[in-house]
Amino acid sequence: MWDLSFDPLTEDLIRDGSGGWVRTETGDTAVLNQLAVHFAEFWGDDGIGSLLHDRDRFAAAPGPATAAEVRRAMGLLVDEQFLSDVIVQAQETSAGRVDGRTTYRLVETGQLVETALPRLGG
């Protein structure tokens, strides 16, 4: 299974230099979409997305709250048997700033993927 590849910083599709688009088989696009879409606001499925855009929700404990929300949001991809073995690491690096990584396994290929969490919420 493949998907179109997005630049994690700009969230733009990446051109392949030949008039087409770069493809990925790592699951990054599905994970980015799940985390970047505002929860319950996508017209096609009100169950997808995350609450990471709502910074006030995470003010009391930014690192642990962000990690919990990423696990919840990625849980949909686990429930759909697209991903397994999800591990999320997130820590507050400065006031309100959270950096993190997630590791997951693609069910179809067994490939283990590690990626940085996108910078969301401002």
C-alpha positions as CSV (number, residue, x, y, z in Angstrom):
1,M,0.0,0.0,0.0
2,W,1.3,3.5,-0.8
3,D,0.1,7.1,-0.2
4,L,1.2,10.5,-1.4
5,S,4.0,12.0,0.7
6,F,3.6,15.3,2.5
7,D,6.4,17.6,3.7
8,P,5.9,17.4,7.5
9,L,6.8,21.1,8.0
10,T,4.7,22.7,5.2
11,E,2.1,19.9,4.9
12,D,2.4,20.3,1.1
13,L,2.6,17.4,-1.3
14,I,6.1,16.8,-2.5
15,R,6.8,16.9,-6.2
16,D,9.0,14.1,-7.7
17,G,10.7,16.3,-10.4
18,S,9.0,14.4,-13.2
19,G,5.6,16.0,-13.1
20,G,4.2,13.7,-10.5
21,W,4.2,13.3,-6.7
22,V,6.5,11.5,-4.3
23,R,4.9,8.3,-2.8
24,T,5.5,6.8,0.6
25,E,4.9,3.3,1.9
26,T,5.7,4.2,5.6
27,G,2.3,5.4,6.8
28,D,3.5,8.9,7.4
29,T,0.7,10.5,5.4
30,A,-2.0,8.6,7.3
31,V,-0.5,9.6,10.7
32,L,0.0,13.2,9.6
33,N,-3.6,13.5,8.4
34,Q,-4.9,11.9,11.6
35,L,-2.9,14.3,13.8
36,A,-3.3,17.5,11.6
37,V,-7.1,17.3,10.9
38,H,-9.2,19.0,13.6
39,F,-11.1,16.3,15.5
40,A,-14.7,15.9,14.3
41,E,-14.4,18.6,11.7
42,F,-13.6,16.6,8.5
43,W,-16.8,16.3,6.4
44,G,-15.9,12.8,5.3
45,D,-15.6,11.2,8.7
46,D,-16.3,13.1,12.0
47,G,-14.4,10.5,14.0
48,I,-11.0,11.3,12.6
49,G,-8.5,14.0,13.6
50,S,-7.0,15.2,16.8
51,L,-7.4,17.9,19.4
52,L,-3.8,19.0,19.2
53,H,-4.9,22.4,17.8
54,D,-6.7,23.3,21.0
55,R,-3.6,24.5,23.0
56,D,-5.7,25.5,26.0
57,R,-6.6,21.8,26.5
58,F,-3.0,20.9,27.1
59,A,-1.8,23.9,29.2
60,A,-1.8,22.1,32.6
61,A,0.5,19.3,31.5
62,P,1.7,19.9,27.9
63,G,4.0,16.8,27.5
64,P,1.8,14.1,29.1
65,A,-1.5,15.6,27.6
66,T,0.0,15.8,24.1
67,A,1.3,12.2,24.3
68,A,-2.2,11.0,25.5
69,E,-3.9,12.8,22.7
70,V,-1.6,11.5,20.1
71,R,-2.2,7.9,21.4
72,R,-5.9,8.5,21.3
73,A,-5.8,9.9,17.7
74,M,-3.5,7.2,16.4
75,G,-5.8,4.6,18.1
76,L,-8.2,5.0,15.2
77,L,-5.4,3.7,12.8
78,V,-4.8,0.9,15.3
79,D,-8.5,0.0,15.4
80,E,-8.5,-0.1,11.6
81,Q,-5.6,-2.5,11.7
82,F,-3.3,-0.1,9.8
83,L,-0.8,0.4,12.6
84,S,0.2,-1.5,15.7
85,D,2.8,-1.1,18.5
86,V,2.3,2.7,18.8
87,I,4.8,4.4,21.2
88,V,4.6,8.2,21.8
89,Q,7.2,10.3,23.4
90,A,6.4,14.0,24.1
91,Q,8.0,16.4,26.4
92,E,7.7,20.1,27.1
93,T,11.0,21.8,25.9
94,S,10.0,25.3,26.8
95,A,6.9,27.1,28.0
96,G,4.1,25.5,26.0
97,R,6.4,24.0,23.4
98,V,6.2,20.2,23.1
99,D,8.6,18.1,21.0
100,G,8.0,14.5,20.4
101,R,8.3,11.4,18.4
102,T,6.2,8.4,17.6
103,T,7.1,4.9,16.7
104,Y,4.6,2.5,15.1
105,R,4.5,-0.7,13.1
106,L,2.7,-0.9,9.7
107,V,0.5,-4.0,10.0
108,E,0.6,-4.8,6.3
109,T,4.4,-4.9,6.0
110,G,5.6,-5.2,9.6
111,Q,7.8,-2.2,9.0
112,L,8.8,-0.2,12.1
113,V,8.5,3.6,11.5
114,E,9.8,6.4,13.7
115,T,8.7,10.0,13.0
116,A,8.7,13.4,14.6
117,L,5.3,14.7,15.8
118,P,4.1,17.6,13.6
119,R,4.2,21.1,15.1
120,L,0.5,21.9,15.6
121,G,-1.5,24.3,17.6
122,G,0.6,27.4,17.0
